[in-house]
Amino acid sequence: MIRHTVLLSVILVLSACADNSERFLIDPPAAAKPVGARVSTVELRSVSLPGYASALEIAQQDAGGALRNVPNSVWADEPVRGVTMALARSLDAASSATVATEPWPLEEPAQAEIDVRVDQMLARADGVFVFSGQYAIASPDGVVRERILRFNIVQPMTGEDPAAIAAASGAAIAALAAEIARTLGR
């Protein structure tokens, strides 16, 4: 009887600790019109995110500059994977190239490799979403000129709730994809 009571108590405690968080997708809007790329295939490496942006909890900057987790709100996917997949989808739609994430799935190597390193991915207290860092384009066969470029995307948010943060994240990723697509077209 005591064993049964203890087991029931453990189950009740665990159920009270269950995650009741809402989950939000990073879902970039569709590209308007694809840009012609000078390569036909692109491999996107896993996007490097700062620690606060790679956490499952959705963070937002408060008026004092501190980053705080938005209560009961998490990303629907692990952020590095989610951002990488969203950027690959957006770049594939924004350019004439076929884009896939690493590891490259085909026998023939990709003509270009893109490495994105994010410095900031932040919903600021002033109502804007900042997405900045650098991206490198490598071309082992010299099909396109190799380069490293900085990006700084400032996306207005429609509100302060997690849905607005998720929408701004998606829009910022789509803007970066469009920027990379234009670079691949030069």
ABEGO torsion letter per residue (X at the ends): XAAAAAAAAAAAAAAAABBABBBBBBBBBBBABBBBBABABBBBBBBBBBAAAABABBBBBBAAGBBBBBBGBBBABBAAAAAAAAAAAAAAAABABBBBBOBBABABBBABBBBBBBABBBBBAAGBBBBBEBBBBBBAAGABBBBBBBBBBBBBBABABAAAAAAAAAAAAAAAAAAAAAAAAX
